[in-house]
Amino acid sequence: MTRVILFNKPFDVLSQFTDSKSPSPRRTLSDFIDVPGVYPAGRLDRDSEGLMVLTDDGRLQARIADPAHKLAKTYLVQVEGAPSDADLEPLRRGVTLKDGPTRPAQVRLIEAPDLWPRDPPVRFRKSVPDTWIELTLREGRNRQVRRMTAHVGFPTLRLVRWRVGDWSLDGLASGQWKDG
């Protein structure tokens, strides 16, 4: 029977079980999950938060992580500035980054979500507004969401992956995991 674990990865945690290359140890998945034989299906940057799917099924792991399968991944993104719906239109068509054009994304403005506090908190500046968007991709390049929002002039301040396919973070606190 396939085991699937849903983990809400906190900020500043590596999306791997060991950190052998760092002279000063950093937090990893092993600080939160003590389940033998499961491995992350994809990565989430250290400075990003949210849903990671882990499994003991190599084929499922590949299907989740491989962009060829076009599994939707939805992010809640706090951006610097106040984009209009028209400002987000290039993301819906796809933008050209240094590593080539992106697939079109689904993107919409949203109200600030009710999330756990981030530690450390996102910097706040009275003179610069921030806005939340929901962005869904069907590919997964390195730091893609951050590069896309910066490309259209609204740098990412906080990035939370909320959904991977049919799995979501609903009811899962930061640093917690459950069987999926």
PyMOL commands that set and color helices and strands:
alter all, ss='L'
color gray80, all
select helices_A, chain A and resi 29-31+58-65+67-69+86-93+144-151
alter helices_A, ss='H'
color red, helices_A
select strands_A, chain A and resi 4-9+39-40+49-55+73-80+96-97+100-101+106-110+130-137+156-164+167-168+177-179
alter strands_A, ss='S'
color yellow, strands_A
deselect
rebuild
show_as cartoon
